[in-house]
Amino acid sequence: MAASFWKSNLTEIAEGMSKVARGRAGILASSAGGRDIWMAEYGEKEDFGRRANYNSACGAGNPEFYARKGEDAKPVLLLVGGVHGGELEGIAAVMNLIRLLETGTDYRGRRHDYVYDYAHRFRLLLIPCLNPDGRARLPVDTLIDAPYEKFVYWMQGTWKDGTLCAWPDCKAVHPIKDASGFLGSYFNDDGVNFMHDNFFAPMARETAALLELSEREAVDFHVSLHGGANSPIHFPAIPYLPASVKRKHQAFNERMEAACRRRGLPFALVDQAAADGAGRPFPSFNLTSAVHHTCGGMSMTFESNMGLDAPGDKLTEEEILDSHFVLFEEMFRFALR
């Protein structure tokens, strides 16, 4: 049973959003299965004097044709949980962040004064669960102590013959719906994994909605919240980004490593500035890459520990939530530098 502060199911998301008063809660889009994708906004959208989309502005040699941001402009931060609907850690974390912004404490009754006090200096776009279809397919509210094989079944599902559809082979057929026996929570009801959509002609309306949002809002810093089994907390390197953006990613990566070390949380420092393809012959242009190319902002994937009954590091729900609040605080500090 999930802890009382671990708000991760679709009913809890809707209930939490119904209580948003200091910000604005609304529906970003409907999923392939017709489910609501909720988003909370804090801070007013500013007019950045747009004259072109980001790519065209870069072609003209000046990104300010896309978004002219002076010193007084509020940084636009985008946090997205539940891209893979069964990865509950980011969902619970975003819900606790919204609770903090509304009441001054998270669902544990715990204060995070820096985040609360400085939130007004940002435009915050908070999506607890981008993939409610996948979340609806997961029959539990926590993966703490889940056996590894059950975790694989719930995440990636099975092939038609009933064998587990494990990572990374779950990406070999896409969309996977017609090849699947049990469709895991990675996918929406059409069998699309948003991380590997066709970003030039999205198969999923969820993907299109996120890219349209990041482009419309001129996002400065996007983090996609994922679960990385029992690995240490880390940011995988994102390929196909400009060197200047990778250097920013590395600087933030090092800040996070230091912050987690101070809190006694396991963190693996992955080189964000590595050349594309370093260690892998076919680097993937994924959803996190695509967000950058719509808006020009930093775009990172946060891999949380999941606390499974499996080898590796095993964090508790408290520690997993704490690690996300470290992320939120360090995002704020970095964006205000």
C-alpha positions as CSV (number, residue, x, y, z in Angstrom):
1,M,0.0,0.0,0.0
2,A,1.3,3.4,-0.9
3,A,2.1,6.0,1.8
4,S,-0.6,8.6,2.3
5,F,1.6,11.3,0.8
6,W,2.2,9.3,-2.4
7,K,-0.5,10.7,-4.7
8,S,0.0,8.8,-7.9
9,N,-3.3,7.6,-9.3
10,L,-5.7,9.3,-11.7
11,T,-8.4,10.0,-9.1
12,E,-5.8,11.6,-6.8
13,I,-4.5,13.8,-9.7
14,A,-8.0,15.0,-10.5
15,E,-8.8,15.6,-6.8
16,G,-5.6,17.5,-6.3
17,M,-6.2,19.6,-9.4
18,S,-9.7,20.5,-8.3
19,K,-8.1,22.2,-5.2
20,V,-5.7,24.4,-7.2
21,A,-6.5,28.0,-6.3
22,R,-3.2,30.0,-6.3
23,G,-2.4,28.7,-9.8
24,R,-4.7,27.5,-12.6
25,A,-5.5,23.9,-13.3
26,G,-6.8,22.8,-16.7
27,I,-6.7,20.0,-19.3
28,L,-3.7,20.2,-21.6
29,A,-5.2,17.5,-24.0
30,S,-7.1,14.2,-24.0
31,S,-5.2,11.0,-24.3
32,A,-5.6,8.4,-27.0
33,G,-8.0,6.6,-24.6
34,G,-10.0,9.8,-24.0
35,R,-8.5,10.5,-20.5
36,D,-7.7,14.0,-19.2
37,I,-4.1,15.2,-19.2
38,W,-4.0,17.7,-16.4
39,M,-1.7,20.7,-16.1
40,A,-1.2,23.3,-13.3
41,E,0.2,26.7,-14.2
42,Y,1.7,29.3,-11.8
43,G,2.7,32.7,-13.0
44,E,1.4,34.7,-15.9
45,K,2.5,34.0,-19.5
46,E,4.6,36.8,-20.8
47,D,4.7,38.3,-24.2
48,F,8.2,37.7,-25.6
49,G,7.6,39.6,-28.9
50,R,7.6,36.5,-31.1
51,R,8.3,37.0,-34.8
52,A,9.3,33.5,-35.8
53,N,9.5,29.9,-34.5
54,Y,12.7,28.9,-32.8
55,N,14.3,27.0,-35.7
56,S,13.7,29.9,-38.1
57,A,15.0,32.4,-35.6
58,C,18.2,30.3,-35.3
59,G,18.4,30.3,-39.1
60,A,18.2,34.1,-39.0
61,G,21.1,34.0,-36.5
62,N,19.2,35.5,-33.6
63,P,16.9,33.4,-31.2
64,E,15.3,36.7,-30.0
65,F,13.2,36.6,-33.1
66,Y,11.5,33.7,-31.4
67,A,11.6,35.0,-27.8
68,R,13.0,38.3,-26.7
69,K,13.7,37.8,-23.0
70,G,15.1,40.7,-21.0
71,E,16.6,40.5,-17.5
72,D,13.2,40.9,-15.9
73,A,11.6,38.0,-17.8
74,K,10.5,35.1,-15.6
75,P,12.2,31.8,-16.5
76,V,9.7,29.3,-17.8
77,L,10.1,25.8,-16.2
78,L,8.3,22.7,-17.5
79,L,8.1,19.5,-15.3
80,V,6.5,16.4,-16.9
81,G,5.6,13.3,-14.9
82,G,4.2,10.0,-16.2
83,V,5.6,10.1,-19.7
84,H,5.7,6.3,-19.1
85,G,2.4,6.1,-17.1
86,G,3.6,3.4,-14.7
87,E,6.7,5.4,-13.6
88,L,4.9,6.7,-10.5
89,E,7.8,8.6,-8.9
90,G,7.5,11.8,-11.0
91,I,3.7,11.7,-10.7
92,A,3.8,11.7,-6.9
93,A,6.6,14.3,-6.9
94,V,4.7,16.8,-9.1
95,M,1.5,16.3,-7.0
96,N,3.5,17.1,-3.9
97,L,5.1,20.2,-5.5
98,I,1.6,21.5,-6.4
99,R,0.5,20.8,-2.9
100,L,3.5,22.8,-1.6
101,L,2.7,25.7,-3.9
102,E,-0.9,25.8,-2.8
103,T,-0.5,25.3,1.0
104,G,3.2,25.8,2.0
105,T,3.8,22.2,2.7
106,D,3.9,18.9,0.7
107,Y,1.5,16.1,1.5
108,R,3.8,15.0,4.3
109,G,3.3,18.4,6.0
110,R,6.9,19.2,5.2
111,R,8.1,22.7,4.2
112,H,10.5,23.4,1.4
113,D,11.0,27.1,2.0
114,Y,13.3,27.9,-0.9
115,V,11.0,26.4,-3.4
116,Y,7.9,28.0,-1.9
117,D,9.5,31.4,-1.4
118,Y,10.9,31.7,-4.9
119,A,8.2,30.1,-6.9
120,H,6.7,33.5,-7.8
121,R,9.8,34.3,-9.8
122,F,8.9,31.7,-12.4
123,R,6.3,30.7,-14.9
124,L,5.7,27.1,-13.8
125,L,4.0,24.5,-16.1
126,L,3.4,21.3,-14.1
127,I,2.1,18.1,-15.7
128,P,1.7,15.2,-13.2
129,C,1.0,12.5,-15.8
130,L,1.3,12.9,-19.6
131,N,0.3,9.3,-20.1
132,P,-2.9,8.6,-18.2
133,D,-3.7,5.6,-20.4
134,G,-0.6,3.9,-19.2
135,R,-1.2,4.9,-15.7
136,A,-4.7,3.4,-15.8
137,R,-3.2,0.1,-16.9
138,L,-1.1,-0.2,-13.7
139,P,-3.1,-1.9,-11.0
140,V,-1.0,-0.6,-8.0
141,D,-0.2,2.9,-6.6
142,T,3.4,2.2,-5.6
143,L,6.2,0.1,-7.0
144,I,8.2,0.0,-3.7
145,D,9.2,-3.6,-3.1
146,A,7.7,-4.8,-6.4
147,P,9.5,-7.9,-7.8
148,Y,11.6,-7.2,-10.8
149,E,9.7,-9.5,-13.2
150,K,6.4,-8.0,-12.1
151,F,7.8,-4.5,-12.7
152,V,8.8,-5.5,-16.3
153,Y,5.4,-6.9,-16.9
154,W,3.7,-3.7,-15.7
155,M,6.0,-1.4,-17.5
156,Q,6.6,-3.0,-20.9
157,G,4.0,-5.8,-21.0
158,T,4.2,-9.0,-23.0
159,W,4.4,-10.1,-26.6
160,K,1.5,-12.1,-28.1
161,D,3.0,-15.4,-26.9
162,G,2.9,-14.2,-23.3
163,T,6.7,-13.7,-22.9
164,L,7.9,-10.5,-21.2
165,C,8.5,-7.6,-23.5
166,A,11.6,-6.3,-21.7
167,W,13.6,-3.1,-22.3
168,P,15.0,-2.3,-24.9
169,D,13.3,-4.9,-27.1
170,C,10.0,-3.2,-26.3
171,K,11.1,-0.4,-28.7
172,A,11.7,-2.8,-31.6
173,V,8.1,-2.7,-32.7
174,H,6.4,0.7,-32.7
175,P,3.5,1.3,-32.2
176,I,3.5,-1.9,-30.3
177,K,-0.2,-2.5,-29.8
178,D,-0.9,-5.1,-32.4
179,A,2.2,-7.1,-31.3
180,S,1.4,-7.0,-27.6
181,G,-0.4,-9.5,-25.5
182,F,-0.6,-7.2,-22.4
183,L,0.1,-3.6,-23.3
184,G,2.4,-2.2,-20.6
185,S,2.2,1.2,-19.0
186,Y,5.0,2.6,-21.1
187,F,2.4,3.1,-23.9
188,N,-0.8,5.0,-24.5
189,D,-3.9,3.1,-25.7
190,D,-2.6,3.2,-29.3
191,G,0.6,1.5,-28.2
192,V,2.8,4.6,-28.7
193,N,5.8,5.3,-26.5
194,F,6.0,9.1,-26.5
195,M,9.8,9.0,-25.9
196,H,10.2,7.5,-29.4
197,D,7.3,9.1,-31.4
198,N,7.9,10.5,-34.9
199,F,8.4,14.1,-33.8
200,F,8.1,15.5,-37.3
201,A,4.6,13.9,-37.6
202,P,3.6,12.7,-34.1
203,M,1.6,9.5,-33.9
204,A,0.3,10.5,-30.4
205,R,-1.8,13.5,-29.6
206,E,-0.1,13.6,-26.2
207,T,3.3,14.1,-27.9
208,A,1.9,16.8,-30.1
209,A,0.4,18.6,-27.1
210,L,3.6,18.6,-25.2
211,L,5.7,19.9,-28.1
212,E,3.1,22.6,-28.9
213,L,3.1,23.7,-25.2
214,S,6.9,23.9,-25.1
215,E,7.0,25.9,-28.3
216,R,4.2,28.2,-27.4
217,E,5.6,28.9,-23.9
218,A,9.3,29.4,-25.0
219,V,10.3,27.0,-22.2
220,D,13.7,27.7,-20.6
221,F,14.2,24.5,-18.7
222,H,12.2,21.2,-19.2
223,V,12.7,18.1,-17.1
224,S,11.0,14.8,-18.1
225,L,10.6,12.7,-14.9
226,H,11.2,9.0,-15.3
227,G,11.9,5.9,-13.2
228,G,15.2,4.1,-13.7
229,A,14.5,0.9,-11.7
230,N,17.1,0.5,-8.9
231,S,19.8,2.6,-10.5
232,P,21.3,5.6,-8.8
233,I,19.6,8.9,-9.5
234,H,21.0,10.2,-12.8
235,F,20.5,12.2,-16.0
236,P,21.2,10.3,-19.1
237,A,23.0,12.3,-21.8
238,I,20.6,13.8,-24.3
239,P,22.0,13.6,-27.9
240,Y,21.5,16.0,-30.8
241,L,21.8,19.2,-28.8
242,P,24.1,22.2,-29.3
243,A,27.4,22.1,-27.4
244,S,26.4,25.2,-25.5
245,V,23.2,23.5,-24.2
246,K,25.2,20.3,-23.2
247,R,27.5,22.5,-21.2
248,K,24.6,23.9,-19.3
249,H,23.3,20.4,-18.7
250,Q,26.7,19.3,-17.4
251,A,26.8,22.3,-15.0
252,F,23.4,21.4,-13.7
253,N,24.3,17.7,-13.5
254,E,27.3,18.6,-11.3
255,R,25.1,20.7,-9.0
256,M,22.7,17.9,-8.6
257,E,25.4,15.4,-7.8
258,A,26.7,17.7,-5.1
259,A,23.2,18.3,-3.7
260,C,22.4,14.6,-3.6
261,R,25.7,13.8,-2.0
262,R,24.9,16.3,0.8
263,R,21.6,14.6,1.4
264,G,23.1,11.0,1.3
265,L,21.2,10.1,-1.9
266,P,22.9,7.9,-4.6
267,F,23.7,9.8,-7.7
268,A,25.6,8.7,-10.9
269,L,27.3,11.5,-12.7
270,V,26.8,10.8,-16.4
271,D,28.8,13.1,-18.8
272,Q,26.2,15.4,-20.4
273,A,28.7,16.9,-22.8
274,A,29.8,13.6,-24.4
275,A,29.8,13.5,-28.2
276,D,26.6,12.0,-29.6
277,G,27.0,8.2,-30.0
278,A,29.7,7.9,-27.4
279,G,29.3,4.4,-26.1
280,R,26.2,3.8,-28.3
281,P,26.4,3.5,-32.1
282,F,22.8,4.8,-32.7
283,P,21.9,7.6,-30.3
284,S,18.2,8.2,-30.1
285,F,16.6,11.5,-30.9
286,N,13.9,11.2,-28.3
287,L,11.2,13.3,-26.8
288,T,13.6,15.1,-24.5
289,S,15.7,16.1,-27.5
290,A,12.6,17.2,-29.4
291,V,11.5,19.6,-26.7
292,H,14.8,21.5,-27.0
293,H,14.3,21.9,-30.7
294,T,10.9,23.4,-30.3
295,C,11.9,26.1,-27.7
296,G,15.7,26.2,-27.4
297,G,15.7,25.6,-23.7
298,M,17.5,23.1,-21.5
299,S,15.8,19.7,-21.8
300,M,16.8,16.9,-19.5
301,T,15.6,13.4,-18.4
302,F,15.6,12.7,-14.7
303,E,15.9,9.0,-13.9
304,S,14.6,8.4,-10.3
305,N,15.3,5.4,-8.2
306,M,12.2,3.2,-7.9
307,G,12.7,1.2,-4.7
308,L,12.0,-2.2,-6.3
309,D,12.7,-5.6,-4.8
310,A,15.7,-6.0,-7.0
311,P,19.5,-5.6,-7.0
312,G,21.0,-2.1,-6.9
313,D,20.2,0.9,-4.8
314,K,16.8,0.8,-3.1
315,L,15.3,4.0,-1.8
316,T,12.1,4.4,0.2
317,E,9.1,6.5,-0.9
318,E,10.4,9.3,1.5
319,E,13.8,9.3,-0.1
320,I,12.4,9.2,-3.7
321,L,10.2,12.2,-2.9
322,D,13.2,14.0,-1.2
323,S,15.3,13.4,-4.3
324,H,12.7,15.2,-6.5
325,F,12.5,18.1,-4.1
326,V,16.3,18.4,-4.4
327,L,15.7,18.5,-8.2
328,F,13.1,21.2,-7.9
329,E,15.2,23.4,-5.6
330,E,18.3,23.1,-7.7
331,M,16.3,23.9,-10.9
332,F,15.1,27.1,-9.2
333,R,18.6,28.0,-8.1
334,F,20.1,27.3,-11.4
335,A,17.5,29.2,-13.4
336,L,17.9,32.3,-11.2
337,R,21.7,32.4,-11.5
